[in-house]
Amino acid sequence: MNVWWVLLIFICQPVLWIGIIRTWLTANHRITHERKDFRSAVYREKFEIRHLVLWSAGLGILTSIVTVVLGLMVPVEFLVIYEILTAVMLLILPGALLPVGGLILSILAVWALDYFGIDVANQFQLPLGLSLSDTASANYLVLLTIAILLTGFFVSRVGGRYPAPRIFQKRRGKLVAGYPFKELLLIPTIFLVPGDWISSHLAFWPVFQLGHQSVTFLILPLLIGFKLTIFKQIPRIALRAIGRRFLILGGLGGLLIIVNYFVTGIAWYSTAAIAVIYVLIVLRSIWYDRHQRAWYSRVDEGVRLLGIMPNTPAAKMDLTVGDVILDCNHRPVSSETELYEALLLNPTYCHLRVTTRDGQYKITETAIFKDAPHELGLVLFRD
C-alpha cells in the first residue's frame, strides 16, 4: 500500500504536469509554425511527447538504481528549493532554457544557505521542519554529474533526428531557416533523504536504516533537456557533437567524484568547476554555430532543401538538409514553383541533380505517387 502512496505523490506533483503541458504546447507551437511556413507540418507526430514519456521512464529506472546504489542523499530543503526553481523555469523561461541550470541554481542556493548559516524554517517561520543536514557536499557533485551525463546521452541520441525547420527573418528582410531543438525530460528519480522528517508527518511513509542513520526517500522529476537553434550547421552533426561534449564533461565529473573520495574539502569547488564548464559548453555551441560560413538561406541558382517529410518518396532519396536542387527531371529550377512544374513533366518519377553544402554534386532519383507530385515530401522556401 505504501508503494501506491509513493506513486500517487509523484503523479500529483505540479512540476510533472507543468512539464507535460509545456511539452505539449511546444509540440503544438512547432506544428503551427510548420504549417504557416510550409503549408503543411513537416512532422505531424508530436514526437516531443513520445520522447518525454519513453525516455523519461527508461532513464528514470536507470537513474534511480544509480542513486540508490551510490547511497546518494540530499536534504529535504534542497528538494523543496529544486522543485520551486524547476516549476518557475517551466512556467516563465522560454523553452525552459538550460534545464540543468535549475539544478545548478538549486545547488548554489543550498551552498549559500549553508555558508551563511541560514535556517529557512526559522527565518520564515515555516512549520515544515526543514533544515540542512550533514549530507556530504560531494553528493551534489554526483547529482550534477548524473544530470549532465543524462543530458549528453539524450542530446547525442535524439538531437537532430527530427530536423524541423522554421523560417526566421534577419536584417533587411532576409529569410533564413533555423532548426530548433527544444526538448525536455522529467526523469522520475529516487532521492534518499536523511532523517525521519517525512515519516513523522506521513505515518505510512517507509523509513530505513542506513548504517546508524535513518533514511527515507522521495521520487521527484529530475528535469533535463536542451534548447538550441542551429542556423549554419547540419543539425544532426552539430547536436551529436554537443552531446559528446556533455558526455566528456560527465566523465570529468566522474573523475572528480573519485578524487573527492580521497581528498576532502574540494567537493564544492569541483561542483562549481563542472557547472561553469557546462555553461561554457552551451555558450561555445551558440557562438560556434553563429560564426559558421553559410546560412540556410535562398540561393540564386537552384532551390534550397530545408527538410524532408518522413514516409514520403523524398525520404528514400539520398538527400540531406541544406542540399541545393539544381535540376529536376533534367530541367533547371530556381524556385518551388519551377520544381513542381518540372515534376509534372513526369508525374510518377523524380530525377534530381543536387549540390551539397560542401560543394559536391550528386544525382538521386525515385518513383513518386501516381499523379501526386506535390506529395514528394520536399520542404522548400515558399515562393
N, C-alpha and C positions, 0 to 999 in steps of 0.2 A: 504493500500500500504506500510506503514511503517513496518508492520509485515513481509512482504516479504523481505524487505531490511535487517531486523534484521536476518532472517533465512539465507539469502544469505551470509551475512558477516560471520555467524557462519560456514556455509558449506565450505567457501573459506579459512578458517584458516589453515595454514600449519600444526599446531600441530595435528589437526584432521586427516589429510591424512597421516602424518608420522606415527601416532599411528595405523591407519588401515593397512598400508603397513607393519609395524613392526609386527603386529599380524598375518597377512597373511604369512609372512616369517617364523615366529615362528612355525606356524602350518605345513608349508611345511617341515621345518627342522625336526620337530618331526616325521613326516611320513617317511621321508627319512631314519632317523636313525632306525626306527622300521623295515623297510624293509631290511635294512642292517643287523640288529642284529637277526631278527627272520623270515626272508624270506618274510614276508607279514606284512602289517600295522595292529597293534592291534586295533586302532581306525581310520578307513578310513575317517570318517567325520571330518571336520575341526571345532571341537566344540569350539575352541578358538574364531573363527569369530562369531559364533552364540551367544556366551556369550557376546562378545563385543557389538553386536547390541542390543540384547534384554535387557540385564541387564543395559547397559548404558542408553537406552531410558527410562526404567521404573524407575530407581533410579534418573534420571535427573529430571523427573516430581516431585518426592518427594522432592529432594534436593532444587529445585527452589522454591517450596512452602514454605519450611522452611526458606530459606534465605530471601524471601520477607516478610513473616510474622514476622520474627525477626528483619527486617529492617537492615540486615547485609550490611554494607557499607565498601568498600575498595577503596583507591585512584587508579587512572589510573596508576600511577607509579608502584604500586605493581603488577597490572595485566600484565604490559609490562614485568617486571622482571620475573614473573612466566611463561609467555609464552616462553620467551627466554630460561630459565633454563629447562623447560619441553621439548622443542624441542632438546636441547643439550643432555638431558638424553636419549631421544628416539633414537637419531642418533648415540650416542657414547657408552653409557654404555651397556654391555652385558645383554640382557633381561630386560633392564630398571630397574636396581637394586633399590629397595626401592622407588617406585613411590611417596609415601608420603614424602620421603626425599626431593624431589623437592619443595614441599610446605614448608617444614621446612627451607630449604635454602633460599627461597624467603622471608619468614618472617624474617629470620636472616639478610638478605640484607637490607630490609626496616628498621629494627631496627637500623642497623649500620648507614644508611644514616640519619635517624632521630637523632641518638645520636650525630653524628659528625657534624650535620647541613649541609650536602652536598646537594646542589641543582643540580640534574642531568642535567636539561635542560641548566642551565647557565654554569655548569662545562664543558660540552662537546659541548656547543653551538648548542643544538638541538632545532629546531623550532617546538617542539611538545607541548609546554605549560604544561609540566609535572611538578608537584610539590606535595609534601606530604601534604595532607590535615590534618585537625584536627580530623579525624575519630578516634573513641575510640580504643585504643590498644586492648581492650577486644574482638574486632571483629576478630582479628587474632586467639585468643584462641577459639572462636566459630567455625571459619572456620577449624582449625586443628582438633577440636573435631569431627566435622561432617565428615571430611575425614577419621579419624580413625574408627569411627562407621561404615561408609560405607565399609571400608576395612574388618573390623571384620565380618560384616554381610555377605559379599560376600565370604570370605575365609571359614567361617563356613558352608555355604550352598553349595558351589561348590567344595571346596578343597577336593581332593581325590575321587571324583565321577568318574573320568576317570584316574585310576592309570596306565598310560602308562609307562612301564619300559624302561630303557636304560642301556646298558652294559658299565661299566667303568672298566679300568684296573688299579689295585692298585700295590703296590710294589711287586717285584718278579713275575710279570706277573699274579697275582691273579685276576680273573674276578669276579666282583660283579655287582648286579643290583641296580639301584637307580631310584627313582620316582620323576621326576621334576614337580613342579607346577610353571608355569610361565605364568600368565595371567594378562592382563591389561584391565581396563575400562576407557573410556573417557566420563565422565558424563557431558552432557550439563547443565550448571548451570547459573542461572541468578545472576549476581553480580550487586548490586546497587553501583553507582559511584556518590559521591557528586560533586556539581559544574555543570557548563554548558560547559565544555571544548569540549566534544564530539559534542554537538549540535551546537556549534559555528563553528565547522569545517564541520559538516554534517547537513545541514539545515533541512533535513527531519527527523532527529533523535528526538524521543519523550523526553520531559522534564516534570518532575512532581515536585510538591511542597510537601515536607515532613516537616511539621511544618513551620519553617522560612527558610528552606534550599532547594535549587534547587537540584534535584536528577535525574539522568538518569540511564541507565542500559546497560550492555553488557552480551551476552551469550558466555561463554567460556567453553572449555572442562576441567573439573576437573579430573586430572589423579590420579587414584588409582590402586591398584593391589598388587601383592606379588610374590616373587620368592624364592623358597627353594627346594632343592632336598633331599628327605627323603631316607636314606640309611638303617636305622635299626629299623624303626617302621612301623606299618600299616599305610599307607598314609592317609586314611580317618580319623582315630582316631587322628593322630598327627596334621593334619591341622585343624580339628574341635577344638582341644584344643587351638591352636594358635589363631584361630578366636575368641574363647571365651575370651582369654586374651585381645585382642584388644577391644572387646565389654566392658569388665570391665574397661579398660583404658578410653574408651569413656565415660562411666558412671562417672568416676572420673573427667574427663574434664567437664561434665555437672555440677557436684557439685561445681567445681572451678568457673564456669561461674556465678552460683548463689552467691557464696561468693564475687566475684568481683563486683556484683551489690551493695553490702553493704559496701565493703572495697575497697577504691580507692588506686591506685598506685601499685597494685600487679599483674596486667594483664601480663606484660612481664615475670615476674618470674613464673607465673602459666603456661604460654605458653612454657617456657623453660623446666619446670619440665615435662610436658606432652611429649614434644619432646624427652627428654633424656630417659624417661621410654619406649617410643615407640622403640627407638634404642636398649635399653637393652632387651626388649622382643624378638626382632629379633635375637640378638646375643645369648641370652639364648636358643632360639629354635634350633639354629645351634649347639651350644655346647651340649645340651641335647641329640640330635639325634646321634651325633658322639660318645657319651660316653655310648650308649646302648650296650648290650652284643653281639648280633648276626648280622652279615651282611646277605644280600640276596645273598648268595654265593652257589656254588655247595656243595653237600653233598656226603658222602661216601656211604650211603645206601639210595636208593630211588632217586627221581627226584624232584628238587625244582620247584614249580609252581610260575612263575613270573607274570602272567597276565591271564585274561580271556577275550576272544573276545566277544563282545555283539552279541545277536541274534544268538547264537550257542548252541548246546546241553550242553556244559560246563557251560554256563550262568545259566542253570536251576539246576545245581548241587550245593550241599552245600559245596562250595569251597571258600577259601579266599587266597588272595595274600600272599605268604610266606609258604603255606602248603607244605608238602613233601609227594609225592605219593610213597607209598611203594610197593603196589601190584596193578596190572591191570588185571582184569579177572582171579583173583586168581593165578597170576604168578608174582613173584618178578621182579622188574625193577630197573635199576640203570642208565639209560640213555634215551635220547629221542628216539633213535632207538629201544631199547628194549621195550619201552612203546608202540610204534606203531606196533611192531611185536606182542605184546600181544593183541592189539586191533584186529588184523587180525584173531585171533582165533575165534572171534565172531563179524564180522564187522557191526552188527546192534545193538550192546549192549555194554555198558561200565560199569564195576563194579570196583570201586576204594577203596582201603584201604589207609587212609591218616593219617598223624600225623600233628597236628597244631603247631604253633610257641611256644605255651606254653606246648607242650608235650602230649596233649590229642589225643587219637585215635578216628577216626570216619570212618564210611562206607557210601559211596554215590554211586548212580548209575543212569543211564539214557539210554534211547534209542538214537541211533545216526543215521545219514542219511545212508540209504542203500548203501553199497559198497563205502562209502566215510569216512573211519575212520580218515583221515587226516583233515577233516573238523570238528573235535570235538570242537576246539576252545581253546585248552590249549596253553599257551605261556610258553616255557621252554628254558633252556640253550641249544643252538645248540651243537651237538656233534663235 
